[in-house]
């Protein structure tokens, strides 16, 4: 497997590259932050290994003696030649190796402008057969960039530009994967929170089905029982499938925090967002205000991308969630992605449930009884 891992700045791709190697090493596995709820195919560990990993930009800067991020100020032609020399080195170094991961940018941000410098012919020589684009919450990305002493002027990048840089990175990576060869190369978007686990599964558990978990979010916030049920639902899915969980990107928290702040008679100039791990990130209200509508739009488009890269969508109590209903309807419109719904008997009856699903089940147990029988 030859992987290309793309992503904008502030994602610490080198950290992901290191930890995927640890996951393949039984003695180091507990040090790599993989998802403890996931049940790996134990047989996959017998043949799972990564021969080499490379970060193209870091390798280029080291070999060419470039300063970061000043190398982005040289001409595009010179940057292309430097990247090609580095790619030549990487291709030669990885010759004969079976499993290699190449981290790189598909786009750059410099002086309020986005641009791309990639020689597709040279990248073709690397012979990639899997593309991954890494994503994370925009506020987490911005904090990492601000804390990086080598960020240069990008340290002051507004969230609005980060949002669109991320979209451009996805789009260019997708276009390369679709057009680099005569046949499409698979391309996936992965949340950084899940990246180590899912990258391992995509590389070394290729026959495992991919499932998009669709479930109520807003309703769960108001009902502790639903929170517990949906948590159990996702854990059960992870025992059987490669699971894409839309809530691993939590930018909706920015909107919620902003609204709460604006309700105050004396709104503060800064808001705090708390991540799942308890870390608090402080954001300027003036930075968040311009991206509220973009956040909502990108949530929808991102979830649709996750649906498209899945084999099936499994919806838990979708009548409680307009978002879940949209995801199931979108999956049905592909005529390829299977749809299954868990609709407990005590939920309100809806004539639309059967229209959204290939099959409907009254409980999670019944769902898995049926799917396990056909696996």
N, C-alpha and C positions, 0 to 999 in steps of 0.2 A: 504494500500500500504506500503510495507516494502522495502525501497530503500537502496542500497549500493552505496555510492558516492566515487569513487577512484580518485587518482591524485597524481602527484609527489609533491615535496616540492615547495614552492614559489607560491602557488595558493590561499592561505588563504581560505581554505575550511570552516573554522569556520565562516568566514564572510558570505559566501554563505548560510550556515546552518541558521544563524541568520536572514538573509534577506528573505529567503523563508517563515519563520514564520511571518515576518512582512507583506508580501504580502497577507497572509491569514487573516490578521487582518485589518478590514476596517479603523479603527482609525489610524493605523500605515502605511497604504499602500503607502502613498506618500513619505515615508522615506526609501524605499527599492530598489531604482534604477531599477525598472522594465522598460521594453521597452514600451514607451508611444504610439508607433504606433500599438501595438497589441490590437486587440479587443477580450477581454475575454468573454466567455459565462457567463453572469451575474448570471445564475442559479448555476454555479459551486461555486460561493462564499458562497452560503447558506450552503454547506457541506464541504468546503475546510478548513481543519485545520491540523496542524502537532502536534501530541501528544508530541513527544520527539525527540530530535536530540542528537547524540553523535559523538565525534571525538575519534576514538579508541586509537590512539597513545597518544593524550593529556590526555585522561582518564587513560590510562595505566601508564603514567609517574607520574600522580598525586597519583594514588592508590599504585603504587609500589615504590614511592619515587625515581624514576630514574631521572637523569640529561639528558637534551637534548643538543647535539645529542649523548652523550656518551653511552646511552643504546644500541646503535648499535654495541658496542665493546664487549658486553657479548656474550656468546656462543649462537648459533642458538637454541639449545635445551632449554636453560633458557629463551630466548626471546619468544619462542613458548609457554612455560608454563605461562609466564607473560601475554601474549596476550590472552590465553585461560581463565585465571582467570578473566581478564577484560571483555572478551566476555560473560562469565557466569554472571557477574554482569549486563551487558547491557541487556542480554536476560531476566533476572529476573525483571529488572526495567521496561522493555517495555512489559512485559506480560499483555495481555488484551488490549493493545493499538492498534488502527487500523492503524494509519499513523506514521511511524517512519523512520528517515533517519540516517544511519550510515556512517560517513566519515572515510576513512582509506586509507593507502597505500597498493597497491598490490605488490609493489617492493620497495627496498631500495637501496640507493647509499652510499657506504662507502669505502674510501681508493681506489678510482678508480675502484671499482667493483660493480656490480649489483647483488642483490640476493633477494629471496622471502621467507617469513616465514608466512605461513597461514595453519591452520588446517581446511581443507575443511569440515570435519565432524562437527566441532564446528560451523563454519559459516552456515552450513545447518540448525542448530538448531535455528538460527535467522529467518529462513524462508523468505529469500529475494525473491521478485518477480519483481524487476527492478534494473538493474545495469547502472550506469552513470559514464563515465570517463571524468573528467574535463580537458580542454586544455586551453592554452593561448600562446601568442607570446613568443618566447624563450627569447627575450631581456627583456620583462616585467618580466618574471619569474626570470631571473638572477638578475635584479635590486632588486626585493623583497627579494631574498635570501641574497644579499649583505647588504641590509638595516636591516636584522634581526640579532639582537645581539646574538641570540642563534644558529646561523647557524653553528658555529664551522668551521672545515676545508672545509665543503661543500661550504662555501662562495667563495672559489676560483675555483669552478667547471667550466671547460671550456664549452662554448656553445655546442661544439661537443658532450660532454657527456650528456648534458641536452637533446639534440635532441633524443639520443638513449635511455635515461632513459624514456622519454615520450613514445616512441614506445613500449618499454618493458611493461610499465604500461598499455597501451591499450591492448597489446597482452595477458597478464596474466588475466586481467579483463574479456576479451572476452572469454578466455578458461574456466574460472570459470563459467561464465554465461551459457556457452553451455553444461557444463558437471557436474555441481553441482547436478542437479536433473535429472530425467529420461526424462524430456522435457526441451527445451531451455528456459532460462529466458531472456527476452529482454535486450539488451545492446545497449546504445547510447553513442556516443561521443558528448560533448557539449562544445562550446567555452565559456570561462568564461564571456565574454561580454553578451552572451545571456542566461547564465545558470539559473539565477533566474526565468526569464520568462518561458523558455522552461521546466525547471524542474516542475514548477507549472502546465503547460499545460499537460505534460506527466502523472503527478499524478492525476490531477483532471478534465481533459478534454479528457478522453481516446477514445472517439468516433470521435474526430476531426481528419481529415486527415493530414498527414505529407507531406509537399512539400519541395523539394530542388529547390532553386532559381538559375537558370543558366542564366548568362547574360554576355555581353562583358565588360571587365575591361580595357584592354589596349586601345581599341578604345574610351572608355568613357573619358579617360584622355586627349584625343586630341579634344574632341567635347563636349562642355558644354551642348548642347541640349540632347545628349545621357546620360550624367550624370543625368540630370533632369528627363528624361524618365525612366531610370532604377530605380532611387530612388522612383518614383511614382509607378512603377511596384512592387517593394518589399513591399511598404506600403500597396498596395491593396491586396497582397498575405497575409499579416499579419492580415488583417481584417477577413480572412476566414479560415486560416490553421495554423498549427504548422510549422513554416518556418525555415529551415536550410539554413543559408546564409554563403557561403564559405569565404566571405571577412571579417568575424569577426576574422579571424586569419590573421595578416598582416605582416608575415615574409618576403614577397617579398620586402618590403621596405628596409630591410637590404641589399639585393642584389643591389637594385637600388642606394642606398646611397653609397655603396662600388664602384660601377662602376663609378658614378659621381666623387668620390674622386680620383680614379685611372686615370681619364682623365686629371687631373691637372698636370702641369709640376712638381709640388712639392706636392705630396700626403701627407696628414696629417696622423699621427699615430692613430687618433681617428675619428669616424664619428658619426653624430647625426641622430636619427630616431624620427620623430614626430608622436605621436599617434593621434587617432581621437579626443581625448579630449584636444589636444593641448600640452600635456606633452611631453617633449623632453628627450630621453634616449641616453646617450653617450655610445658608444661601441668601444672597441679596434679593430682596423683593423686586428691585428694578431689573434684575437679570432673569427672574422667573416670569414676570408679567408678559413679556412678548412671546413666550413659547406655549402658553396654555392651550390655545387651539391646536397648535402643532402636535402637542403631546397626545391629545385625543385622537387626532387623525392617524398618528403613527402607531398608536395602540391597535387600531383596527387593521391597518395594513400589515403590521408585524404579525398579528394573530392569523391573518389570512395566509401569510407566507409559511407560518408554522403548520397550518392545516395542510397546505399543498405539499410539504415535505414529509407528511405522515402517510401511513397506510390506512389508518382509521382514526376517527374521532369518537371518543367515548364520553358521552354527556351524562353528568350526574344531576338530576333534578333541574333540567333546563327551564321548566316553566317558571322558576324563581328568578331567572336571569335573562334579560333581553340579549346580553352579550353571548351567552351560551346558545341561545336560539339562532343568532346570526351565524355563529361558527358552524353549527350543524347544517344550517341551510346552505352555507357556502360550500361545505364539504359535499353535500348532495349535488350541487351544481357542477362539480368536477366530473361526475359520472365515473370516478375512479376510487375516491376515498370512501371506505366503508363507514357507516354511522350506526352506533349503538347507544341506546339510552337506558339509564336506570331511572325509573319513574315509580317511586313507592306508591302503594295503593292509597295511602292517606293523603297524597298530594291531590290538588284539585284536578278534576278531569278536564282535559283540553283536546279538542278535535285535531289540533295541529301536531301533537306528539308523534302519532304514527306517521304523519307526513314527513317528519324530520329524520326518521330512523329506518334503517333496514330491519332492525328488530328492537323491541322494547321489553325490559325486564323489571320485575317488581323489587328486586334487591341486587346488591353487588354479588352476593353468593350465586344467584341464578345466572347472572351475566357470565361469571367466570366458569361456572359449570358448563355453560353452552360453548364458550370460546375455547376452554381447555380441551373439550371433546373434539373440536375441529382443528386443534393445533398440531 
